[in-house]
């Protein structure tokens, strides 16, 4: 089944999924609901204020290194990082891995893919020179 131009994983067609570094939004949503995922949102404060995934924790990318001690998963939780499209979250996940946080993952396609393929109640938005706005 495909919707909104998504593949069977719920990712945009042609997305180069990296399973050693990424979770699909559908998988991340299921793990978050089950309590087995600590979801860190590394987007900017204006993006966070506009839309967020319920249950996520906000630590902007530019604060990840100085605030990494706040990433405290429970023993049964994996850590994943979310951004708008998956680029900043990959950087944050790799930084957290380098800082000793284990197998931290990035949410593939970010909150945009989350909105399209995992939870349509999370609004989509676009970023521009005048800020972010819902679409």
N, CA, C and O atoms as CSV, one atom per row, in Angstrom:
chain,resi,resn,atom,element,x,y,z
A,1,UNK,N,N,0.832,-1.184,0.000
A,1,UNK,CA,C,0.000,0.000,0.000
A,1,UNK,C,C,0.878,1.248,0.000
A,1,UNK,O,O,1.816,1.339,0.791
A,2,UNK,N,N,0.596,2.183,-0.849
A,2,UNK,CA,C,1.311,3.447,-0.861
A,2,UNK,C,C,0.311,4.591,-0.825
A,2,UNK,O,O,-0.757,4.516,-1.433
A,3,UNK,N,N,0.664,5.643,-0.110
A,3,UNK,CA,C,-0.161,6.839,-0.042
A,3,UNK,C,C,0.752,8.039,-0.091
A,3,UNK,O,O,1.912,7.967,0.314
A,4,UNK,N,N,0.224,9.149,-0.590
A,4,UNK,CA,C,0.968,10.415,-0.611
A,4,UNK,C,C,2.349,10.268,-1.246
A,4,UNK,O,O,3.272,10.985,-0.860
A,5,UNK,N,N,2.515,9.369,-2.199
A,5,UNK,CA,C,3.818,9.180,-2.815
A,5,UNK,C,C,4.799,8.487,-1.900
A,5,UNK,O,O,6.009,8.668,-2.037
A,6,UNK,N,N,4.294,7.688,-0.959
A,6,UNK,CA,C,5.154,6.991,-0.003
A,6,UNK,C,C,5.320,5.529,-0.401
A,6,UNK,O,O,4.461,4.945,-1.061
A,7,UNK,N,N,6.438,4.956,0.013
A,7,UNK,CA,C,6.661,3.533,-0.231
A,7,UNK,C,C,6.033,2.713,0.892
A,7,UNK,O,O,5.366,3.268,1.765
A,8,UNK,N,N,6.237,1.415,0.877
A,8,UNK,CA,C,5.616,0.538,1.871
A,8,UNK,C,C,6.123,0.803,3.294
A,8,UNK,O,O,5.453,0.437,4.259
A,9,UNK,N,N,7.280,1.424,3.434
A,9,UNK,CA,C,7.816,1.782,4.751
A,9,UNK,C,C,7.242,3.103,5.265
A,9,UNK,O,O,7.512,3.501,6.399
A,10,UNK,N,N,6.448,3.783,4.429
A,10,UNK,CA,C,5.908,5.068,4.816
A,10,UNK,C,C,6.871,6.214,4.578
A,10,UNK,O,O,6.741,7.279,5.181
A,11,UNK,N,N,7.839,5.994,3.699
A,11,UNK,CA,C,8.841,7.016,3.367
A,11,UNK,C,C,8.649,7.460,1.922
A,11,UNK,O,O,8.117,6.700,1.112
A,12,UNK,N,N,9.072,8.675,1.584
A,12,UNK,CA,C,8.946,9.128,0.193
A,12,UNK,C,C,9.665,8.175,-0.761
A,12,UNK,O,O,10.752,7.680,-0.463
A,13,UNK,N,N,9.040,7.929,-1.909
A,13,UNK,CA,C,9.684,7.082,-2.920
A,13,UNK,C,C,11.076,7.616,-3.223
A,13,UNK,O,O,11.266,8.821,-3.385
A,14,UNK,N,N,12.043,6.716,-3.299
A,14,UNK,CA,C,13.415,7.101,-3.586
A,14,UNK,C,C,14.230,7.441,-2.348
A,14,UNK,O,O,15.439,7.651,-2.446
A,15,UNK,N,N,13.585,7.499,-1.174
A,15,UNK,CA,C,14.325,7.806,0.044
A,15,UNK,C,C,15.342,6.692,0.293
A,15,UNK,O,O,14.993,5.512,0.265
A,16,UNK,N,N,16.576,7.062,0.531
A,16,UNK,CA,C,17.639,6.087,0.778
A,16,UNK,C,C,17.698,5.765,2.274
A,16,UNK,O,O,18.506,6.330,3.010
A,17,UNK,N,N,16.837,4.858,2.704
A,17,UNK,CA,C,16.731,4.473,4.116
A,17,UNK,C,C,18.013,3.785,4.579
A,17,UNK,O,O,18.540,2.906,3.896
A,18,UNK,N,N,18.508,4.197,5.747
A,18,UNK,CA,C,19.743,3.655,6.315
A,18,UNK,C,C,19.403,2.952,7.635
A,18,UNK,O,O,19.447,3.582,8.692
A,19,UNK,N,N,19.065,1.656,7.589
A,19,UNK,CA,C,18.563,0.969,8.782
A,19,UNK,C,C,19.549,0.917,9.946
A,19,UNK,O,O,19.131,0.738,11.089
A,20,UNK,N,N,20.836,1.068,9.686
A,20,UNK,CA,C,21.801,1.063,10.788
A,20,UNK,C,C,21.803,2.393,11.540
A,20,UNK,O,O,22.362,2.488,12.633
A,21,UNK,N,N,21.177,3.425,10.955
A,21,UNK,CA,C,21.157,4.758,11.566
A,21,UNK,C,C,19.753,5.341,11.732
A,21,UNK,O,O,19.579,6.332,12.441
A,22,UNK,N,N,18.751,4.740,11.089
A,22,UNK,CA,C,17.423,5.345,11.069
A,22,UNK,C,C,16.319,4.374,11.479
A,22,UNK,O,O,16.432,3.159,11.315
A,23,UNK,N,N,15.253,4.953,12.017
A,23,UNK,CA,C,13.984,4.267,12.226
A,23,UNK,C,C,12.980,4.894,11.275
A,23,UNK,O,O,13.064,6.089,10.996
A,24,UNK,N,N,12.039,4.119,10.776
A,24,UNK,CA,C,10.965,4.719,9.997
A,24,UNK,C,C,10.048,5.475,10.958
A,24,UNK,O,O,9.989,5.137,12.140
A,25,UNK,N,N,9.343,6.478,10.479
A,25,UNK,CA,C,8.394,7.170,11.355
A,25,UNK,C,C,7.348,6.224,11.946
A,25,UNK,O,O,6.968,6.372,13.108
A,26,UNK,N,N,6.887,5.265,11.165
A,26,UNK,CA,C,5.892,4.305,11.674
A,26,UNK,C,C,6.458,3.494,12.833
A,26,UNK,O,O,5.788,3.295,13.846
A,27,UNK,N,N,7.691,3.028,12.681
A,27,UNK,CA,C,8.339,2.258,13.739
A,27,UNK,C,C,8.564,3.135,14.971
A,27,UNK,O,O,8.316,2.707,16.098
A,28,UNK,N,N,9.034,4.361,14.748
A,28,UNK,CA,C,9.267,5.274,15.870
A,28,UNK,C,C,7.971,5.576,16.603
A,28,UNK,O,O,7.951,5.605,17.834
A,29,UNK,N,N,6.885,5.803,15.864
A,29,UNK,CA,C,5.592,6.087,16.492
A,29,UNK,C,C,5.135,4.902,17.344
A,29,UNK,O,O,4.672,5.090,18.469
A,30,UNK,N,N,5.264,3.691,16.815
A,30,UNK,CA,C,4.860,2.494,17.557
A,30,UNK,C,C,5.696,2.323,18.822
A,30,UNK,O,O,5.164,1.999,19.883
A,31,UNK,N,N,6.995,2.537,18.709
A,31,UNK,CA,C,7.874,2.398,19.877
A,31,UNK,C,C,7.603,3.491,20.917
A,31,UNK,O,O,7.649,3.237,22.121
A,32,UNK,N,N,7.320,4.707,20.440
A,32,UNK,CA,C,6.984,5.798,21.362
A,32,UNK,C,C,5.705,5.455,22.120
A,32,UNK,O,O,5.637,5.642,23.335
A,33,UNK,N,N,4.696,4.957,21.419
A,33,UNK,CA,C,3.428,4.576,22.043
A,33,UNK,C,C,3.606,3.433,23.039
A,33,UNK,O,O,2.916,3.377,24.057
A,34,UNK,N,N,4.537,2.521,22.743
A,34,UNK,CA,C,4.801,1.382,23.625
A,34,UNK,C,C,5.695,1.755,24.811
A,34,UNK,O,O,5.873,0.959,25.733
A,35,UNK,N,N,6.255,2.964,24.782
A,35,UNK,CA,C,7.137,3.394,25.868
A,35,UNK,C,C,8.562,2.896,25.741
A,35,UNK,O,O,9.335,2.993,26.693
A,36,UNK,N,N,8.927,2.361,24.576
A,36,UNK,CA,C,10.276,1.823,24.399
A,36,UNK,C,C,11.179,2.767,23.615
A,36,UNK,O,O,12.261,2.374,23.179
A,37,UNK,N,N,10.734,4.020,23.434
A,37,UNK,CA,C,11.520,5.001,22.697
A,37,UNK,C,C,11.494,6.338,23.424
A,37,UNK,O,O,10.441,6.815,23.846
A,38,UNK,N,N,12.668,6.929,23.559
A,38,UNK,CA,C,12.795,8.313,24.009
A,38,UNK,C,C,13.038,9.124,22.750
A,38,UNK,O,O,14.069,8.966,22.096
A,39,UNK,N,N,12.089,9.997,22.405
A,39,UNK,CA,C,12.160,10.772,21.172
A,39,UNK,C,C,12.624,12.189,21.478
A,39,UNK,O,O,11.950,12.938,22.185
A,40,UNK,N,N,13.788,12.544,20.935
A,40,UNK,CA,C,14.361,13.880,21.083
A,40,UNK,C,C,14.060,14.661,19.809
A,40,UNK,O,O,14.336,14.180,18.710
A,41,UNK,N,N,13.505,15.842,19.944
A,41,UNK,CA,C,13.209,16.720,18.813
A,41,UNK,C,C,14.289,17.788,18.778
A,41,UNK,O,O,14.407,18.579,19.714
A,42,UNK,N,N,15.079,17.821,17.709
A,42,UNK,CA,C,16.216,18.745,17.640
A,42,UNK,C,C,15.940,19.971,16.774
A,42,UNK,O,O,16.873,20.678,16.393
A,43,UNK,N,N,14.676,20.228,16.460
A,43,UNK,CA,C,14.342,21.386,15.635
A,43,UNK,C,C,14.455,22.680,16.456
A,43,UNK,O,O,14.662,22.642,17.669
A,44,UNK,N,N,14.316,23.803,15.785
A,44,UNK,CA,C,14.396,25.095,16.456
A,44,UNK,C,C,13.154,25.336,17.312
A,44,UNK,O,O,12.132,24.672,17.141
A,45,UNK,N,N,13.254,26.287,18.231
A,45,UNK,CA,C,12.112,26.613,19.074
A,45,UNK,C,C,10.892,27.058,18.260
A,45,UNK,O,O,9.783,26.616,18.561
A,46,UNK,N,N,11.051,27.922,17.232
A,46,UNK,CA,C,9.862,28.273,16.439
A,46,UNK,C,C,9.194,27.063,15.771
A,46,UNK,O,O,7.967,27.002,15.688
A,47,UNK,N,N,9.993,26.106,15.297
A,47,UNK,CA,C,9.417,24.893,14.702
A,47,UNK,C,C,8.685,24.087,15.765
A,47,UNK,O,O,7.568,23.620,15.538
A,48,UNK,N,N,9.307,23.926,16.913
A,48,UNK,CA,C,8.723,23.190,18.039
A,48,UNK,C,C,7.408,23.839,18.471
A,48,UNK,O,O,6.420,23.153,18.733
A,49,UNK,N,N,7.411,25.181,18.543
A,49,UNK,CA,C,6.199,25.900,18.943
A,49,UNK,C,C,5.076,25.726,17.923
A,49,UNK,O,O,3.901,25.729,18.291
A,50,UNK,N,N,5.423,25.574,16.651
A,50,UNK,CA,C,4.435,25.447,15.587
A,50,UNK,C,C,3.760,24.072,15.605
A,50,UNK,O,O,2.536,23.970,15.523
A,51,UNK,N,N,4.567,23.026,15.712
A,51,UNK,CA,C,4.043,21.657,15.688
A,51,UNK,C,C,5.053,20.727,16.344
A,51,UNK,O,O,6.263,20.915,16.213
A,52,UNK,N,N,4.549,19.730,17.044
A,52,UNK,CA,C,5.438,18.749,17.676
A,52,UNK,C,C,4.747,17.399,17.793
A,52,UNK,O,O,3.524,17.294,17.714
A,53,UNK,N,N,5.557,16.381,17.983
A,53,UNK,CA,C,5.039,15.040,18.231
A,53,UNK,C,C,4.820,14.910,19.741
A,53,UNK,O,O,5.756,15.085,20.521
A,54,UNK,N,N,3.593,14.606,20.150
A,54,UNK,CA,C,3.345,14.434,21.582
A,54,UNK,C,C,4.270,13.381,22.187
A,54,UNK,O,O,4.456,12.302,21.625
A,55,UNK,N,N,4.836,13.708,23.327
A,55,UNK,CA,C,5.730,12.788,24.022
A,55,UNK,C,C,7.193,12.996,23.701
A,55,UNK,O,O,8.056,12.361,24.307
A,56,UNK,N,N,7.491,13.883,22.748
A,56,UNK,CA,C,8.894,14.139,22.414
A,56,UNK,C,C,9.490,15.156,23.385
A,56,UNK,O,O,8.770,15.905,24.045
A,57,UNK,N,N,10.815,15.163,23.454
A,57,UNK,CA,C,11.567,16.070,24.320
A,57,UNK,C,C,12.350,17.015,23.419
A,57,UNK,O,O,13.015,16.574,22.482
A,58,UNK,N,N,12.274,18.309,23.699
A,58,UNK,CA,C,12.913,19.292,22.829
A,58,UNK,C,C,14.328,19.633,23.304
A,58,UNK,O,O,14.513,20.172,24.395
A,59,UNK,N,N,15.318,19.312,22.473
A,59,UNK,CA,C,16.698,19.761,22.661
A,59,UNK,C,C,17.189,20.180,21.275
A,59,UNK,O,O,17.518,19.321,20.457
A,60,UNK,N,N,17.245,21.487,20.997
A,60,UNK,CA,C,17.668,21.941,19.667
A,60,UNK,C,C,19.056,21.422,19.292
A,60,UNK,O,O,19.910,21.210,20.153
A,61,UNK,N,N,19.257,21.223,17.997
A,61,UNK,CA,C,20.529,20.696,17.508
A,61,UNK,C,C,21.718,21.481,18.038
A,61,UNK,O,O,22.720,20.887,18.436
A,62,UNK,N,N,21.622,22.810,18.051
A,62,UNK,CA,C,22.762,23.607,18.492
A,62,UNK,C,C,23.021,23.516,19.995
A,62,UNK,O,O,23.986,24.098,20.491
A,63,UNK,N,N,22.164,22.787,20.727
A,63,UNK,CA,C,22.361,22.587,22.162
A,63,UNK,C,C,22.635,21.126,22.526
A,63,UNK,O,O,22.834,20.802,23.697
A,64,UNK,N,N,22.645,20.246,21.523
A,64,UNK,CA,C,22.786,18.801,21.781
A,64,UNK,C,C,24.043,18.481,22.587
A,64,UNK,O,O,23.976,17.743,23.569
A,65,UNK,N,N,25.182,19.026,22.184
A,65,UNK,CA,C,26.426,18.670,22.873
A,65,UNK,C,C,26.447,19.161,24.312
A,65,UNK,O,O,26.885,18.431,25.201
A,66,UNK,N,N,25.986,20.374,24.560
A,66,UNK,CA,C,26.040,20.885,25.932
A,66,UNK,C,C,24.914,20.349,26.810
A,66,UNK,O,O,25.006,20.415,28.035
A,67,UNK,N,N,23.849,19.819,26.200
A,67,UNK,CA,C,22.725,19.302,26.985
A,67,UNK,C,C,22.571,17.783,26.877
A,67,UNK,O,O,21.540,17.237,27.269
A,68,UNK,N,N,23.579,17.107,26.354
A,68,UNK,CA,C,23.449,15.664,26.131
A,68,UNK,C,C,23.216,14.885,27.416
A,68,UNK,O,O,22.697,13.769,27.373
A,69,UNK,N,N,23.592,15.454,28.562
A,69,UNK,CA,C,23.347,14.765,29.828
A,69,UNK,C,C,21.856,14.707,30.170
A,69,UNK,O,O,21.462,13.960,31.066
A,70,UNK,N,N,21.032,15.476,29.477
A,70,UNK,CA,C,19.583,15.435,29.666
A,70,UNK,C,C,18.942,14.272,28.916
A,70,UNK,O,O,17.764,13.976,29.120
A,71,UNK,N,N,19.701,13.621,28.060
A,71,UNK,CA,C,19.203,12.461,27.319
A,71,UNK,C,C,19.342,11.261,28.243
A,71,UNK,O,O,20.401,10.639,28.330
A,72,UNK,N,N,18.250,10.950,28.930
A,72,UNK,CA,C,18.257,9.899,29.940
A,72,UNK,C,C,17.162,8.874,29.670
A,72,UNK,O,O,16.107,8.915,30.304
A,73,UNK,N,N,17.399,7.964,28.743
A,73,UNK,CA,C,16.383,6.950,28.481
A,73,UNK,C,C,16.264,5.981,29.656
A,73,UNK,O,O,17.222,5.761,30.397
A,74,UNK,N,N,15.085,5.415,29.808
A,74,UNK,CA,C,14.898,4.347,30.776
A,74,UNK,C,C,15.646,3.122,30.254
A,74,UNK,O,O,15.956,3.056,29.064
A,75,UNK,N,N,15.942,2.149,31.121
A,75,UNK,CA,C,16.727,0.992,30.676
A,75,UNK,C,C,16.147,0.261,29.458
A,75,UNK,O,O,16.904,-0.319,28.679
A,76,UNK,N,N,14.846,0.278,29.283
A,76,UNK,CA,C,14.206,-0.437,28.169
A,76,UNK,C,C,13.978,0.451,26.944
A,76,UNK,O,O,13.340,0.013,25.987
A,77,UNK,N,N,14.480,1.683,26.951
A,77,UNK,CA,C,14.234,2.614,25.855
A,77,UNK,C,C,15.449,2.804,24.951
A,77,UNK,O,O,16.595,2.812,25.401
A,78,UNK,N,N,15.158,2.957,23.675
A,78,UNK,CA,C,16.151,3.391,22.704
A,78,UNK,C,C,15.924,4.883,22.492
A,78,UNK,O,O,14.818,5.381,22.704
A,79,UNK,N,N,16.955,5.589,22.079
A,79,UNK,CA,C,16.844,7.020,21.799
A,79,UNK,C,C,16.791,7.220,20.289
A,79,UNK,O,O,17.560,6.617,19.540
A,80,UNK,N,N,15.867,8.081,19.853
A,80,UNK,CA,C,15.797,8.490,18.451
A,80,UNK,C,C,15.633,10.004,18.415
A,80,UNK,O,O,15.071,10.603,19.332
A,81,UNK,N,N,16.128,10.607,17.351
A,81,UNK,CA,C,16.086,12.056,17.190
A,81,UNK,C,C,15.252,12.393,15.959
A,81,UNK,O,O,15.316,11.705,14.940
A,82,UNK,N,N,14.471,13.460,16.071
A,82,UNK,CA,C,13.553,13.904,15.026
A,82,UNK,C,C,13.845,15.351,14.658
A,82,UNK,O,O,14.129,16.170,15.532
A,83,UNK,N,N,13.777,15.669,13.374
A,83,UNK,CA,C,13.843,17.059,12.910
A,83,UNK,C,C,12.768,17.244,11.843
A,83,UNK,O,O,11.758,16.541,11.870
A,84,UNK,N,N,12.957,18.167,10.910
A,84,UNK,CA,C,11.941,18.417,9.889
A,84,UNK,C,C,11.976,17.378,8.774
A,84,UNK,O,O,10.937,16.823,8.417
A,85,UNK,N,N,13.156,17.106,8.218
A,85,UNK,CA,C,13.271,16.152,7.116
A,85,UNK,C,C,14.306,15.053,7.348
A,85,UNK,O,O,14.461,14.188,6.486
A,86,UNK,N,N,15.009,15.049,8.454
A,86,UNK,CA,C,15.939,13.975,8.770
A,86,UNK,C,C,17.408,14.308,8.689
A,86,UNK,O,O,18.243,13.473,9.036
A,87,UNK,N,N,17.757,15.511,8.237
A,87,UNK,CA,C,19.170,15.868,8.108
A,87,UNK,C,C,19.746,16.281,9.464
A,87,UNK,O,O,20.772,15.750,9.889
A,88,UNK,N,N,19.099,17.213,10.133
A,88,UNK,CA,C,19.596,17.654,11.447
A,88,UNK,C,C,19.526,16.533,12.474
A,88,UNK,O,O,20.399,16.421,13.334
A,89,UNK,N,N,18.484,15.699,12.388
A,89,UNK,CA,C,18.375,14.607,13.350
A,89,UNK,C,C,19.486,13.587,13.166
A,89,UNK,O,O,19.945,12.993,14.142
A,90,UNK,N,N,19.925,13.372,11.931
A,90,UNK,CA,C,21.053,12.472,11.703
A,90,UNK,C,C,22.308,13.049,12.344
A,90,UNK,O,O,23.064,12.325,12.992
A,91,UNK,N,N,22.532,14.340,12.166
A,91,UNK,CA,C,23.697,14.990,12.798
A,91,UNK,C,C,23.620,14.862,14.318
A,91,UNK,O,O,24.619,14.556,14.969
A,92,UNK,N,N,22.439,15.096,14.882
A,92,UNK,CA,C,22.274,15.001,16.335
A,92,UNK,C,C,22.473,13.568,16.821
A,92,UNK,O,O,23.118,13.343,17.845
A,93,UNK,N,N,21.922,12.600,16.090
A,93,UNK,CA,C,22.077,11.192,16.483
A,93,UNK,C,C,23.541,10.781,16.468
A,93,UNK,O,O,24.008,10.112,17.389
A,94,UNK,N,N,24.268,11.177,15.427
A,94,UNK,CA,C,25.689,10.842,15.352
A,94,UNK,C,C,26.479,11.541,16.454
A,94,UNK,O,O,27.411,10.959,17.009
A,95,UNK,N,N,26.120,12.775,16.776
A,95,UNK,CA,C,26.793,13.483,17.871
A,95,UNK,C,C,26.537,12.778,19.198
A,95,UNK,O,O,27.458,12.612,19.998
A,96,UNK,N,N,25.296,12.361,19.439
A,96,UNK,CA,C,24.980,11.657,20.687
A,96,UNK,C,C,25.693,10.310,20.757
A,96,UNK,O,O,26.153,9.910,21.826
A,97,UNK,N,N,25.788,9.613,19.640
A,97,UNK,CA,C,26.563,8.360,19.623
A,97,UNK,C,C,28.016,8.637,19.987
A,97,UNK,O,O,28.607,7.904,20.780
A,98,UNK,N,N,28.596,9.690,19.413
A,98,UNK,CA,C,29.997,10.038,19.688
A,98,UNK,C,C,30.196,10.434,21.146
A,98,UNK,O,O,31.289,10.280,21.692
A,99,UNK,N,N,29.143,10.943,21.772
A,99,UNK,CA,C,29.211,11.346,23.181
A,99,UNK,C,C,28.904,10.186,24.126
A,99,UNK,O,O,28.799,10.383,25.337
A,100,UNK,N,N,28.760,8.979,23.576
A,100,UNK,CA,C,28.599,7.799,24.415
A,100,UNK,C,C,27.184,7.355,24.690
A,100,UNK,O,O,26.957,6.573,25.613
A,101,UNK,N,N,26.222,7.830,23.914
A,101,UNK,CA,C,24.822,7.483,24.157
A,101,UNK,C,C,24.358,6.228,23.433
A,101,UNK,O,O,23.155,6.012,23.293
A,102,UNK,N,N,25.265,5.415,22.981
A,102,UNK,CA,C,24.894,4.136,22.385
A,102,UNK,C,C,24.322,4.260,20.994
A,102,UNK,O,O,24.742,5.105,20.203
A,103,UNK,N,N,23.356,3.405,20.705
A,103,UNK,CA,C,22.800,3.229,19.371
A,103,UNK,C,C,21.656,4.218,19.107
A,103,UNK,O,O,20.522,3.802,18.875
A,104,UNK,N,N,21.945,5.503,19.141
A,104,UNK,CA,C,20.939,6.536,18.894
A,104,UNK,C,C,20.596,6.539,17.404
A,104,UNK,O,O,21.480,6.447,16.553
A,105,UNK,N,N,19.307,6.646,17.103
A,105,UNK,CA,C,18.827,6.608,15.725
A,105,UNK,C,C,18.224,7.954,15.332
A,105,UNK,O,O,17.852,8.760,16.184
A,106,UNK,N,N,18.139,8.174,14.036
A,106,UNK,CA,C,17.454,9.330,13.463
A,106,UNK,C,C,16.124,8.846,12.897
A,106,UNK,O,O,16.048,7.735,12.373
A,107,UNK,N,N,15.074,9.661,12.995
A,107,UNK,CA,C,13.796,9.305,12.386
A,107,UNK,C,C,13.859,9.706,10.915
A,107,UNK,O,O,13.957,10.886,10.580
A,108,UNK,N,N,13.800,8.707,10.051
A,108,UNK,CA,C,13.918,8.913,8.606
A,108,UNK,C,C,12.832,9.850,8.093
A,108,UNK,O,O,11.648,9.663,8.375
A,109,UNK,N,N,13.249,10.856,7.340
A,109,UNK,CA,C,12.295,11.776,6.736
A,109,UNK,C,C,11.719,12.813,7.675
A,109,UNK,O,O,10.957,13.682,7.252
A,110,UNK,N,N,12.079,12.728,8.955
A,110,UNK,CA,C,11.668,13.725,9.931
A,110,UNK,C,C,10.176,13.798,10.197
A,110,UNK,O,O,9.412,12.888,9.874
A,111,UNK,N,N,9.791,14.915,10.797
A,111,UNK,CA,C,8.391,15.110,11.167
A,111,UNK,C,C,7.505,15.221,9.925
A,111,UNK,O,O,6.305,14.953,9.993
A,112,UNK,N,N,8.088,15.614,8.800
A,112,UNK,CA,C,7.302,15.685,7.572
A,112,UNK,C,C,6.863,14.284,7.154
A,112,UNK,O,O,5.689,14.077,6.846
A,113,UNK,N,N,7.782,13.324,7.137
A,113,UNK,CA,C,7.423,11.942,6.811
A,113,UNK,C,C,6.537,11.347,7.895
A,113,UNK,O,O,5.662,10.531,7.604
A,114,UNK,N,N,6.757,11.752,9.154
A,114,UNK,CA,C,5.900,11.307,10.262
A,114,UNK,C,C,4.455,11.723,9.965
A,114,UNK,O,O,3.534,10.917,10.094
A,115,UNK,N,N,4.265,12.988,9.566
A,115,UNK,CA,C,2.927,13.508,9.268
A,115,UNK,C,C,2.275,12.760,8.106
A,115,UNK,O,O,1.079,12.468,8.141
A,116,UNK,N,N,3.060,12.454,7.087
A,116,UNK,CA,C,2.531,11.788,5.893
A,116,UNK,C,C,2.307,10.289,6.084
A,116,UNK,O,O,1.301,9.747,5.627
A,117,UNK,N,N,3.243,9.621,6.759
A,117,UNK,CA,C,3.197,8.168,6.778
A,117,UNK,C,C,2.894,7.508,8.097
A,117,UNK,O,O,2.631,6.306,8.135
A,118,UNK,N,N,2.921,8.265,9.195
A,118,UNK,CA,C,2.711,7.640,10.501
A,118,UNK,C,C,1.539,8.240,11.269
A,118,UNK,O,O,0.789,7.512,11.917
A,119,UNK,N,N,1.374,9.564,11.203
A,119,UNK,CA,C,0.328,10.214,11.997
A,119,UNK,C,C,-0.126,11.513,11.331
A,119,UNK,O,O,0.488,12.562,11.526
A,120,UNK,N,N,-1.200,11.439,10.546
A,120,UNK,CA,C,-1.665,12.633,9.839
A,120,UNK,C,C,-2.247,13.713,10.750
A,120,UNK,O,O,-2.548,14.811,10.282
A,121,UNK,N,N,-2.410,13.421,12.049
A,121,UNK,CA,C,-2.888,14.469,12.968
A,121,UNK,C,C,-1.774,15.447,13.318
A,121,UNK,O,O,-2.039,16.523,13.854
A,122,UNK,N,N,-0.525,15.081,13.017
A,122,UNK,CA,C,0.608,15.998,13.212
A,122,UNK,C,C,0.695,16.851,11.943
A,122,UNK,O,O,0.990,16.322,10.872
A,123,UNK,N,N,0.442,18.165,12.045
A,123,UNK,CA,C,0.419,19.010,10.847
A,123,UNK,C,C,1.782,19.109,10.165
A,123,UNK,O,O,2.831,19.014,10.803
A,124,UNK,N,N,1.731,19.302,8.859
A,124,UNK,CA,C,2.942,19.547,8.088
A,124,UNK,C,C,3.200,21.046,8.048
A,124,UNK,O,O,2.283,21.850,8.218
A,125,UNK,N,N,4.460,21.413,7.820
A,125,UNK,CA,C,4.812,22.823,7.696
A,125,UNK,C,C,5.975,22.963,6.743
A,125,UNK,O,O,6.628,21.986,6.374
A,126,UNK,N,N,6.217,24.196,6.356
A,126,UNK,CA,C,7.382,24.497,5.533
A,126,UNK,C,C,8.158,25.617,6.191
A,126,UNK,O,O,7.600,26.460,6.892
A,127,UNK,N,N,9.463,25.606,5.950
A,127,UNK,CA,C,10.351,26.644,6.468
A,127,UNK,C,C,10.694,27.581,5.336
A,127,UNK,O,O,10.854,27.163,4.190
A,128,UNK,N,N,10.804,28.850,5.667
A,128,UNK,CA,C,11.164,29.834,4.662
A,128,UNK,C,C,11.877,31.004,5.298
A,128,UNK,O,O,12.087,31.020,6.511
A,129,UNK,N,N,12.253,31.986,4.494
A,129,UNK,CA,C,13.000,33.136,5.020
A,129,UNK,C,C,12.219,33.951,6.046
A,129,UNK,O,O,12.810,34.642,6.875
A,130,UNK,N,N,10.913,33.870,5.990
A,130,UNK,CA,C,10.077,34.613,6.936
A,130,UNK,C,C,9.650,33.734,8.115
A,130,UNK,O,O,8.792,34.135,8.903
A,131,UNK,N,N,10.237,32.542,8.244
A,131,UNK,CA,C,9.889,31.632,9.323
A,131,UNK,C,C,9.140,30.411,8.807
A,131,UNK,O,O,9.106,30.155,7.603
A,132,UNK,N,N,8.553,29.675,9.706
A,132,UNK,CA,C,7.837,28.451,9.370
A,132,UNK,C,C,6.338,28.713,9.372
A,132,UNK,O,O,5.831,29.549,10.121
A,133,UNK,N,N,5.631,27.960,8.496
A,133,UNK,CA,C,4.183,28.091,8.468
A,133,UNK,C,C,3.558,26.742,8.118
A,133,UNK,O,O,4.137,25.947,7.378
A,134,UNK,N,N,2.372,26.502,8.660
A,134,UNK,CA,C,1.658,25.277,8.361
A,134,UNK,C,C,1.253,25.242,6.897
A,134,UNK,O,O,0.958,26.271,6.290
A,135,UNK,N,N,1.245,24.026,6.342
A,135,UNK,CA,C,0.798,23.870,4.948
A,135,UNK,C,C,-0.357,22.892,4.878
A,135,UNK,O,O,-0.875,22.625,3.793
